[in-house]
Amino acid sequence: MLDEGSASAIGSEQTRILYDDGRLTWTVTEAAKLLGISSTSAYEAARRGELPVRVIGRRMLVPRAALLRLLDERS
């Protein structure tokens, strides 16, 4: 779980989305917006293995649980 410092860095609206939207995955673009980085940076991070993604068909999806774990590890 995110600590208060991490949550405030992300912003209240993004924090609400992280915990309340009920979705299991986000697109890379949605995850980038939540993280406050560009889509290009997010896709590059996904290709380097720094952003957890699952490829389903032609789509790259970011699992919610994996992103939350990643953010918790980095705090």
N, C-alpha and C positions, 0 to 999 in steps of 0.2 A: 504494500500500500504506500502511496505517496506521503511523505512527511509534509508539514505545513509549509516549509520553505520551498519545496518542489511544487506544491500545489499553487502557491502564490506566484511562482515564476511562470507557470503555465497560464494563469489567469482564471478568473472565476467561471466564465462561460465555457472555456475549454475543459475545466475540471468537471463541471456539471455534465458535459457531453461524455467525458471519459467514464463516468460512473453511472449515468442515468439513461443513456440512449437505448440500452437493451440489445444492441447489435453485438454480434460475436466477432465481426471483422470490419475493417475500414479499407477503403481504397488507399493506395499510396498517397494520392493527392490529399485525401481527407486527413490521413495521419500527419502529413507534412504541415497542414494548416494547424492541427492540434499542437504540433511540436514547435511551431513558429519558424519553420524553415521552408525554403522553396521546394516546389515539386521536383525540380531537377536534382537538387541536393538529396532529396528523399530517395529518388530512383537510383542515384549513384550509391547511396548508403545501402540500399537493398541489394544492389549488384555486388557490393563488397562484403555483404553478409553482416553489416553493422545494424541494419534495420530488419527485424524478423518478418519474413514474408512467406506466404504459401501461394504457389501458382496453381490456379484452377482454370483449365482451358487456356485462354489467352490473357487471363486477368491475374494480376499480382495483388493479393490481399494481405493486409496486416492484421494478424489475430490480436484481439483486444487484450487477452491475458498475457500474451508474449510482450506486447508493448508496455503494459503496466509493470511487468517484471523487469524489463529493460530499464525503465525509468527509476524503479526502486533500487536496482543495482548501482545505478550511476549517482544516486544521491548520497 
